[in-house]
Amino acid sequence: MNAITAWMERYFVPLAAKIGAQKHLVALRDAFIGTMPATMAGAIAVMINAIVRDLPAKFFPGYDGSTVPVVKEIISVNGFVWNGTLAIVGIIFAFSWGYNLAKAYKVNELAGGIVSLAALIQGVGFSFSSTTAVKLSAAAAKAINGTTATSGMSYADGTLSAGGWGWLKLGFLDGNAYFVIMVMGALATIIYAKLMLKEITIKMPDTVPPAVAKAFTAIIPAAVSLYVTAIIYYLFSITLGKNGDVMITWVQKTIAEPFMHIGQSLGAILLVTFLVSLMWLFGLHGSNVMAPVLEGIWGVGLLKNSNVYQAGGMKAVKKAIEAGNGDAYMWVRNSFDSYAWFGGVGGTITLLIMILALSKREDYRVVAKLGIGPSVFNINEPVMFGLPIVLNPIFFIPFILAPLAGVTIGYAATAWHLVDPIVTTVPWVVPPFLMSLMATAYDWRAPIVTLVSFIAALAIWAPFVIAANGTKDAD
């Protein structure tokens, strides 16, 4: 064990520390965090609708919340909240991404956010077209074809066609936009930042008010960066986009969905769980270091599940998962927290319970008594550094094994339809059991799955806590 620890400290820790401090990855992590006020508000709206619209229907057949006074108004208000949050989370993320990138380069953050947002909207298709097979009378067909210029509709050979311009499709503004804006927003913002740092700007006299001067200073860098992204969008439109795809749909089909599909494999889930624990063991905040992966893959999946659930309920989510069309996913971001990271990464609340039950070491018991309260709310830093778990050779193995067991149990239960998939974001400070209940839109079986994982973690931690009794108390 000492040899492994020495090797890790020499080779792995410096590399992981560099990755964790890399400014673009830090900016990406902060960009995801920056969307939380909106995503949490949207999640609350979805959870409330789950309580008043969907939960009663499980116990009262025929219940329809949209017809019940007060309830239908609550549902409508929550719909407006969703419209401004989860439905357009891609726009929110685009601004947050540009803002944090500009902050990393120490240039005007507001302008950076605007540039990134503009880079997203540039590539969004403003036109739409749709066809459907329908039989119309000769008079109706003549009436429709007579208004084609104004209505955008036409009818021929049993097919009704509709088209127009000036529309923004929500499917381009929600979580589907994440992968494109990570690249195009980064490109635009970095070009803007580099030009700002090289002072290729319009310089205003000192007498000009600072706010006006800052705006004029950003004009040339912003214009150049947006022209670069516009040229890329144009080149895409005449090559890969010839069949009518905009870049968002093409990236979603050819890049994002394969990554998301890989993220649904148990192997990928176990690998990320292992890496998060491993980094924590060496004092690195594993969840933050791996945030670009956790949020970029499983966080996007959670947003998709929330949107499908908002539109059609749990049945629609399950149907989309079974179809495998990329509209919804079985394992998402909150799945880790619900079934493995209770009390914090490593399932450390189970360690504290075992210490209080089995440990004879007074120093461990004191830390456990102090740490059990924060651990209820998934805050485990006092335990990680106070016990400590960091660089602790005795707790090295269970800290890795316990969450691996938890995700395996949660994955199996979800895959075997023993529990509903997670469909809504829940704040990470929500206590265990309640978190899985809320995240699955109040499926009573979810806390039972959490309990099974919890018991497994207790069993994994127990022998190592007993083994620690034979070591000397810390001075």
N, C-alpha and C positions, 0 to 999 in steps of 0.2 A: 504493500500500500504506500509506503514512504517513497519507493522508487517511482510509482505512478504519479504521486503528488508532485515530486520533484520535476518529473518530465513535463507535467501539465504547467507548472509554474514557469518553466523555462521556455516552452514553445507555445502552448495553447493560450495562456493568459495574456501575454503581450499582443498576440494576434487578435484575440477577442476584444482586448481593450482598444486597439487601434480601430477595429470595426465599429465598436460602440461609440467612439469619439469622432468618427468620420462625419464631417459637417453636413454632407448631403443626406446621409442616413439619419442624422439627428434632426435635420429639418423635416424629413419625411415623417419621422415619428411624431414630432411636434405638430405637423400638419394634421395628422390623424387626431391627435389630442385636441387640436383647435376646433375641430368640428363637433366636439362633444356637447356644447350647449344646445345645438340644434338637434343632433341625433338623439340626445336624451329626452328632449321635449317631444320629439316624434315618437320615441319609444313609450313615453308615458301615455301619449294619446292612443297608441295601439293597445297598451295594457288595459287602459280604462275601457276601451271598446270591447276588449276580450271579456272583461268582467260583466258589462251591462248588455252586450250584444250576443256573445258566444257562449259564455259559461252557463247562463240559465237554460239555453237550448239543449244542453247535455242532460238536464234533469226534467225539463218540461217540453215534451214533443210538441211541435207546432208553434213554439214561442218565436215571435218576430219582433225584435227590439225596435225596428224602424216604424212600428205602428203604435208603440206604447208612449203615451204623453211623458214628457220630461226626458225619458230615455232616448227618444228619437232626436231631441234637441242636443243632448250630450253627444250622441254619435255624430251629428252634423258638425258640431263645434270641433270635435276631435278630427274630423275630416279636413277642416280648414288648417288645423295645426299640422297635420300630415302633409298637406299641400306645400307648406312653406318650409318643411324640414326634410323628411326622408324622401319625398317625391323629387326633390331637386338637390339632393345631397352632393351630387357631382359638382354643381356650381359652387356650393359652400366649400367643398374640398379644394377646388381649383384656386379660389382666393386664398384659403389658408396655406396651401402649398407654396404659392408665389410669395406670400407674405413672409413665411418662415425661411424660404430660400434667400430672399433679399436680406433678411435679418442676419442669416449666416454669412453673407458677403459684406455686411455692414453698409448697405445702401438703403435708399428710401423704401421702407417696407410696404407702405400703402401703394406706391407705384408698382412694386413687385407683384402684389396681390392682384392689381388691376390688369397688369400685363398677362399673368397666368390665366385669369378669367377670360380675357379677350382671346387668348390662344385657344381656349376650349370652344367658345362660341363660334370662332371662325370656321371650325370644322363640322358644325352641326348643320344638317340639311334643313333648309327652310321650306322645301316643297314636299308634298305628299301625293301619293296616288294609290288607288285601291280599286279592285274589281270584284264583282259578285255575280253569280248566275241567277237570273230572275226572269220570269215571264211577265211582260207588260202588254197591255192593249196597244193597238196602233195609235190611238189618241194620246195615251200617256207617254209613249215613246216620242211622238212628235212634239209634245209639250216640253219634255226634258231636253231634247235635241235643240229646241228653239231657244233654250236659255243657257246653252253651253258656255257662251262667252262670259256670262255673269255668275253662273252657278258652279262652273267647273265640272259639270256632269254631262255624260253622253250615254246613249243606249244603241247597241247594235248587235244583231245575231244572238239575242238572249243574254247579253252581258251588259250590266250597268257599270260604267266606269266613272270614277270621281277623282279629281285632282285639284291642286291649288298651291299657292305659295304664301309664305308669311306665317307658317306654323312651326312651333317648337315641340318636338316629340319628347314626352317625359322620359321615354326609354333612352334618350341621349343625355339626359340631365341628372339621372340618378346614379346608382352605383356602377352602372355600365360604363360611365365616363372615366372611372378611376384609372384604368390602365393607360388610356390615351393621354390623360392630363398629366400622369406621372412623367411621361416622356415629353410631350409637346409643351406642357407648362414649365417643365424643368429647362428645356432648350430655350424657350423664350425668355424666361427669367434670368438664366445664366448669361445669355447674350446681353441682356439689358444691364445686368450687374457688372459684367466685364467692361462694357463701354462707359458705364458710370465711373468705374475705378480708373479708367484711362483718361477720364475727363473729356471725352468726346461729347461735349454738351453745349448747350446755349448758355453763355455766362451773362448774367444780369448785373446791372450796377448795384452797388451796396444800398442805394436809396430805395430799391424795390422791396416791398414787404416780403419777409422770409417765406411765407406760404406760397406767394406768387412765384418767387424765385425757384423754389423747389419744384413746382409744377413745370416751369419752363425748362429747368435743367434736365428733367426726365424725358422731354419730348423726343430728342434724337435717338437716345438708346431704346426707348419704347417703340418708336416707329420702325427702326431697323429690325428689332427682334420680331415684331409682328409681321413685317414683310417677309422675313425668312420663313416663319411658320406658314404664312399664306402661300408662298411658293411651294412648300412641301405639300400642302393640301391640294394645290392645283395639280402638281405632278402626280399625286395619288389619283385624283379624279380622272385623269386621262390615261392612266395605266391600270392599276389594280381596281379602281373604282368604276371602270367602264360599264359594269353590269348594274350600276345604280347604287352600290354600297357607298356609304360615307366611311371615313376612317374608323369611327367608333364601332360600327357594325362589323367591319372587316377584322379589326383587332380583337373584338369580342369572339368572333368565330374561329380565328386562326391562332390566337395567342392566349387570350384570357381563359377561354373555356378549357383548353387542354391543361393549363396550370390549375384551374379550379378542379378539374377532374382528378388530376394527380393528388390534389389536396384532400380528396375524399377517400384515398387509400389509407388503410390502417398503418402501413409502413411509414408513409409521410407524416402522419399524425404522431406516431411514436417517436420518430426522429426529431421533430421539432420539440416535443415534450422533453425528450432527453437533453437536447441542447440548452433549453431554458434552465433546467435543473443544474446542468454541468456548469454553466456560467455563474449561477448563483453560488455554487460551492466554492468558487474562487473569488467571491466578493463583487462580481459584476451583476448588474441588474438585468438578469436574463430576459425578463418580459419586455424591457425597454429596448435591449439590443436586438431582439427578434421581432420588435413591433412592426417593422416594414413587411415582414413575411406574415405575421399573425393577422394584421389588419388588411394587408394587400390581397390575401387569399381568403382567409376565413372571415375576416371582417366584411368583405364585399359579399360573401355568401350570406351573412346574417342580414345585411341590408336588403338583399334580394328576397329572402324569406319573409322579412317584415312587409315588403311591398306586396308580395303575393298574398300574404295573410290579410292585409288590410283590404285588398280587393275582393278576395273570395273565401276567406276563412281557412281553417286547417285542412279541409278536404282539398282545396285548391293547391295548398302547399304539398300535400302528400301526392297528389296527382302529378304535379310538376316534377317532384323528385323521382317518381316511378318512370316518368317519360324520359328523364335524363336530358332535357332540352336546355339546361343551363339557367332556367328561371328560378329554381330553388335547390337547396342542398341539404343533405342529411346531417353533416357535421359542420358547425360554424363556430365563430369566435367564442361565444358564451358557453359552448359545449365544454371547453377546457375548464372554465371556472366552475361550472355546475357539477361536473363529475370527477374532477381531479385536483383542482387548486383551491379546495375549501380551506379557509384559514390562511390562504396565501400559497405560493408555489411550494410544492413538496407535501401539500396537505398537512402543514405544520400544526394545525390545531389538534390533529390526532396524536402527534408527538407529545404535545403538552398534556393531553389527557393521560397518555401512558406514563409520562414522568410523574404526574400527581398520583397515579395508581400504583406504580411499580418502582419508582426510583428511590434509592436510599441516599442519594447525594443531595446535600442541603443546598449547594449552589444551584443545581439544576432545578430544584423545587422552588427556590425563590424566584428564579427567572420565569418559570412556568406560571407561577401565581401572578406575576406582573404582566406576563405576555398573553394570558388567556383572554383577557378583555379585548385588547386590540385584535386578536386573532378571530374573534367572533365576527369582526367586520373585515376580515381578510387582510389585515395589516400585520405582517410578520417580521418587519425589520428589527424590532427589539429582540426577537428570538434569534434571527439570523446572525446578528452581531453581538448579542448579549449572552447567548448560551455558551459558545457560539456554534452555529452549524457550519459557517464558512470555515473551510480548511480543517474540519473535524473528521479525522479518519474513521471514527466509530460510526458516525451518522452519514458517511459518504454514500454507502450502498442503499439504505432505506430511503434517503432523500431522492434518489433516482428511481428506485423501484416502485414506491408508493404511487406517484402520479402516473407511471406507466400502467400500473394495474387499474387505476381509476379510469383512464381514457379507454382502455380495452373494454372494461365493463360498460361504460357509457356508450361506446361505439357499438358493441354487440347488442345492447338493449334497444338502441335506436334502429339498427339495421334489421333486427328481428321483429320490429314493430311492437315491442313491449312497452314503448313510451313514444309519445309524439315528438317530432323534431322541434328544435328550438326555433322560435320565430320572432323573438323580440329582444332588443338590447336591454340588459339590466345593469345598473351601476355596480361596479366591482366591489363596492363596500356592503352590498346586501348580504346578510348572513347566509351560511350554507343551508340547504334544504329549501328555504324561502326563495333563494335565487333560482334553483331549477324549476320550482313550481311556477314562478312568475315568467321565466324565460320560455316555458312551453305553453304559455297561455292557460295556465292553471290546470294542467294535466296532473291529477292526484298521484299518478304512478311515478312521476319524475322524482319526487323526494325519496321514494322507495329505492330507486336506482342509485340515487346519491347515498342513501344509507348503506347499500351493499358495498359501494366503493369505499365508504367511510370505514366500514368494518374490516374490509380488506387492508386498508391503510393502517388501522390499529394493529392488525395481526402482523403486518410487516415491520412496524416500528417496535413492537413489544420486545422481541429477543435482543434487539440492539440496546434498548433502554436498560434491560436487565444486565447485559454485558458491560454497560458503562458503570454499573455499580462497583465493578472490580477495579476501576481506575481511581486515581487519587483526586480528591477534591481540589479545585483551583484555589490558589491562595487568595 
